[in-house]
């Protein structure tokens, strides 16, 4: 989701940016009001779904305003990049250098920055801005990102001589119209956690003078929010400017300053957040592919997108987003592959209830992209898509908290034997009969296999409940921050199986992870241990698991995903009381469903417009730098 403010009839009006079009959100007073809503994403999605094509405006012709006209607080951090601190001759700080800016010191993006008459030492500083989304005070670093609504761009224009007139930087940072903010606020779900790993650049009069990466922040976004919340209550719409990388004018020899005419004429990109290793890309078919690329321009102008395998009542959200980009969405669940609309489809939105195989892909000669409603892609024939040069994307950042919470809830239920006690009461036994072995959570080892977004979120939630968090992921090297939290990273699966009291699995289903936990692996676990699988059916061997639980070689399990779905009510798994079952709903919440549908629609629009999706899979993708 991308929010901004545009001037309509002389009034700053909040708006939604989708592609190159803008939807005024006149039902809200301003962007800050939207940010403060607990259901901000859902509310905006409803507005977009209800809008018609005539409600959308051309972004290129819009007059931009500050995205938040008067933030309650504009808090800035100085010397927050190692290379910038070094270029100024400063030691690495052990606490952030904080100062404030006032709203009158900022102009909207695209407007000139004004060099005051009092000084000629006007300097530039490109920065990442953090937008607070909910009130927070004394928030732990582990929870700090939950307070962040999104991110924007910030130009911390500085008068260096006034900045150095005293030990306080306020004077040099607050001349009228010397800084800039916006224009777009990008919601946090569209970027990596903490906006880490993003390229940040500054061009002055056409010359690239700053080129850094947010991975080099001394005080990360989470750390900064946590530290600042110790001092003051952060409120929705507050802005934190996180500091600038190296390359500022005063540190250059000879030094650089603003043009002598008194107005800095440089412009910044309007809404470009990029990972360093990704650049804009036009997808092209390989030579000899079956599609005529001469029709690409026509296809991009108006394309049909089929929605398959989804489970919600309608496609209103998808229709609103796709129609704004000039595309049409069609319910493909009842269409046969020989239907003309199938043959015209340039894109597919694919849910879990449909497997898109080679034959169906081959029946779509106009197909350019597939976006999965979800994280897994085992229901897409990736080799067939690769053979046709078709881009495949997934949505990996839409249900992180929900899945982590479901896994934790299952783990707690198993640890406390809730499934046993529920049955005990319903059958009228009231604590009579055999009792499960119950132990304090603090005495248990909680094992996590797969330390991606969900695994990390689960570790954050489980930390402090269990005695030791064990982590196994050969592809995720632990950072110093990870180790400082006290988690233990194990080197091999055998160690994890031997030591974990509860094992939670969070890996994708691939040839390498199929039956990752089989009979031999289960035999290495403690008889009192339990397994939680909310990732994909097939990662845990269901037959071997059932046998181990029945034979009391394993205490229990919780499964949310299965090899065959829906699970047959007559399945032997359904008859085992020590296995908790749920119908592939770990991802589900009202917010997650809306976010999934919105993000998937936005991703297919990207592909049809020739831009790489946020998370591509398969071979047909942008070559990394």
Buried (B, 14 or more C-beta within 10 A) or exposed (E): BBBBBBEBEEEBBBBBBBBEBBBBBEEBEBBBBBBBBEEBBBBBBBBBBEBEEEBBBEBEEBEBBBBBBEBBBBBBBBBBBBEBBBBEEEEEBEEBBBBEBBBEBBBBBEBBBBBBEEBBBBBBBBBBBBBBBBBBEEBEBBBBBBBBBBBBBBBBBBBBBBBEEEEEBBBBBBBEBBBBBBBBBBBBBBBBBBBBBBBBBBBBEEEEBBBBBBBBBBBBBBBBBBBBBEEEBBBBBBBBBBBBBBBBBBBEEEEBBBEEEEEBEBBBEBBBBBBBEBEEBEBEBEEEBEBEBEEBEEBBEEBBBBBBBBEBEEBBBBBBBBBBBBBBBBBBBEBEEEBEEBBBBBBBBBBBBBEBEEEBBBBBEBBBBBBBBBBBBBBBBBEBBBBBBBBBBBBBBBBBBBBBBBBBBBBBBBBBBBBBBEEBEEEEEEEEEEEBEEEEBEEBBBBBBBBBBBBBBBBBBBBEBBEBBBBBBEEBEBEEEBEEBEBBBBEEBEBBBBBBBBBBBBBBBBEEBBBBBBBEBBEBBBEBBBBBBBBBBBBBBBEBBBBBBBEEBBBBBBBBBBBEEEBEEEBEBEEBEBBBBBEBEBBBBEBBBBBBBBBBBBBBBBBBBBBBBBBBBBEBBBEEE
